[in-house]
């Protein structure tokens, strides 16, 4: 949601972190050391891998009787190599002893037992609405898996063994990325939160059977303010418990790959606002600066490279973390795009992040920092699809180059990025309250062409009005994005078939991105 200007003095994340720490406590962050995940015999999984623990701010708690504690909030994430790496994450409501994951090729054979790491996150009384609340996030990173293989797994701890007959119903599955180019589907949205509409979209996404899901930021809305504000703005860490429980049905079997939005910066835990996120998520560790930007990474699935960016680093509209990376993120982005475009194994490049490059919603519209820093790189390396959130609408552009319409892209049309330009989709209607458009809606079965729309972009000097012609599809209801990827023999046309799907299951948009396969 937007940030009311009358609330309080806006501060950077680092300034707000210092303010909160000074006001509520002098306790400093304690970082856990590297945790070694145990070896598993048989060569199927990693030996001696490490994972850096997130901030630990809670006093040591007494362990509960593990037999009385059930894990919840399971969610998956790819590692740096989705063909061989997967991280399994979950929560427990109270402290437990010796958490672990059991993994096997069959539900009756879960002999591989991998120790897990607990990341404890404490929010003291007085910080927001949470009260004195401690959260226990548990993670186990699996490597040396086999490509294109489905595995069964169960999570547990001392006293709670998922391999026990009475607990077999708690098992989940995951599938690694294939070694070869094969057709697959992925889904995407942003701005979800907790509630009926977020739950409904999760259910629909599960029905698409995607290989993975992209969440373009503003994940749970534990912080409803979404900016560096000095006063208590209703932050509630317990919202994350609700969110992970809500999402478990789909995220326990589909890698849930997140980018961080403005509502995902939570100043209490760390100067950059991401200490809480580091406790909750384990993402690929191949970004440019994990200490400052843990949500920046890339991965490949089949013939498609996916890049997650942190637009808080370049946002003029919400500058709480503006300049956080000192330009290293943009430098890294160009190197990644150059590498992927030159790779003989990669046909498509998909980039996702929170703030919109191009949108006409009346709430946030377009982010000038994205246009200034990244759009020229998207065009230089002919990125095939850019997915954003931030504005709680569905909107899709024509093909854009140099800020103008390079090619009209009607519903059902085809874009050729090698010659045409870049298509941008705002898919920010995952569950949070909806925004509005200044022009009429126009979507599949209800097309209404509008030659020009009055909108604005937020630049370094504030709002700048603009009249745009690139807004092709506008839909104002809950929705998500489905992308069907079809490879092709060398020299033939590989395709991304992109569909906007409404909460009722109806299609509101579709178009194709085509590129000559390598």
C-alpha positions, 0 to 999 in steps of 0.5 A, a space after each residue: 500500500 502507499 505511504 501516507 505523507 502525514 505519518 512521520 519523518 521518513 528515515 533511511 533503514 539504517 537511521 530507523 534501525 539505530 533509532 529503534 535500537 536506541 529507544 528499545 534496547 542496547 542489545 546488539 545483533 549476534 550473528 551465528 557462525 557457519 553451520 555445517 550440514 551433516 553428510 549423508 552416505 550414499 553420495 546423494 547429498 552434500 557433505 560439509 556444506 555451510 550456511 550462514 546464520 541470520 541475526 539471533 536476538 532472542 534469549 536462549 529458550 527452554 526446549 519443549 517436548 518435541 513430541 508435542 510440537 508440529 512443524 509448520 510453514 514449509 517452503 522450498 527454494 532453489 539453490 544456486 544450481 536448481 538441478 542439484 540443490 534445494 533448500 527446505 525451510 519451515 517453522 516451529 512455534 517453540 524451541 526444539 532440539 536437533 531439527 532435521 530433514 529426511 529425504 528419499 526417492 520413495 515415501 517408504 525410504 527416507 533413510 537420508 537424514 540431514 541436520 538442519 539449522 535454526 535461525 531464531 528471531 526475537 522481537 521485544 515488547 514495544 517494537 510494533 504490535 508483536 509483543 515479546 515474540 520469538 520465532 524459530 525458522 529452520 533450514 536444511 540445504 540439500 545438494 548433490 541431488 539428481 536433475 529432473 528427479 522427484 524426492 519425498 521429504 519430511 521435516 522433524 526434530 527430537 521427538 517428532 520423526 516424519 518417518 514414523 507411520 503415524 506421521 507419514 501424512 506430513 511428507 512433502 515432495 519436490 522436483 529438481 530442474 531438468 538437465 536438458 531443455 524441456 517444456 515447463 511452466 512457472 508462475 509469478 505475482 507480487 504484493 500478497 499478504 495474508 487473507 482470502 485473496 492471497 489464499 485463493 491465488 495460492 490455490 490457483 497457482 498450485 493447480 497450474 503445476 508450476 516448476 517454480 513461483 516468483 514472488 515480486 516483493 511485498 510478501 507478508 506485510 508484517 510492516 504495513 508502512 513500507 518505508 523508513 518511518 520514525 514512529 511505530 507504524 503497526 509492525 507485527 512479526 506474527 504476520 509472518 507466522 500467518 503468511 507461511 502457514 497460509 502459503 505452505 500448501 503450495 510452497 511446500 512442493 513448489 520453490 518459492 523464489 522471492 524478491 524483496 519489496 519496500 514492505 519487506 524492509 523491517 528496521 528493527 533487525 538490521 541496518 539494511 532492514 533485511 535481518 528478518 528476511 535472512 532468518 526466514 528465507 534461504 536464497 541462492 548465494 550468487 548475488 553481488 553483495 549478500 551482506 547488503 542485498 540478500 534478495 539479489 540472485 540468479 538461477 537457471 531452469 532449462 533454457 531460461 535464466 531468472 534474475 531477482 533484483 532489489 529495487 529498494 536500492 535504486 528507488 526514488 519514490 521510497 528512498 529508505 535504502 536508496 544507494 545501499 549497494 553503491 552501484 554494485 547491483 547494477 554492475 552485477 546485473 549487466 555482467 549477469 545479462 551479458 553472461 546469460 545472453 552469450 550462453 549457448 544453453 540460455 534462450 530466455 532471460 526473465 527479470 523480476 523485482 518489486 518497483 515498476 518500470 512502467 505502470 499507470 496505476 494511480 498509487 505508485 505509477 512508474 519508478 524513475 530509478 528503475 528506468 534510469 539504472 536498469 531499463 537501458 540494460 534490459 534493452 541492451 541485452 534484449 531481456 525477454 520479460 520483466 515482472 514487477 509488483 508494487 502497484 496492486 493491479 495487472 497491467 501489461 505494456 506494448 513492446 517498449 524501446 527507449 521509453 516509447 512503443 516500439 511495437 503494439 502488442 495486442 492480446 494474443 500478439 507475439 513479441 520478438 525481443 531480438 528486434 522489437 524491445 522489452 515487454 513489462 508486466 505488473 502482476 501486483 494483485 496477489 492479495 493485498 487491497 487493490 489500487 486504481 487506474 486513471 484510464 478504463 480497464 482493457 483486458 481479454 474479452 473487454 478490450 478498450 484501446 486508449 491512445 494515451 493515458 495521463 500518468 507519472 513517474 517518480 524521479 530524483 526530483 519527485 513526481 513528473 507527469 507524463 502522457 503514455 501510449 504503452 499501456 496495453 492491458 489493464 485489469 483491476 482485480 486479483 490475479 497472477 501470471 502464468 508463463 509456459 516455456 517451450 524450447 525448440 531445436 537450434 534455429 527454430 522459435 522457442 517461446 514464452 507463452 504468458 497469461 494473466 489469470 484472474 482469481 476466478 480462473 479466467 484468462 484476462 491476457 495472453 501474449 507470446 515472446 518468441 526467440 530463435 533457439 540456440 
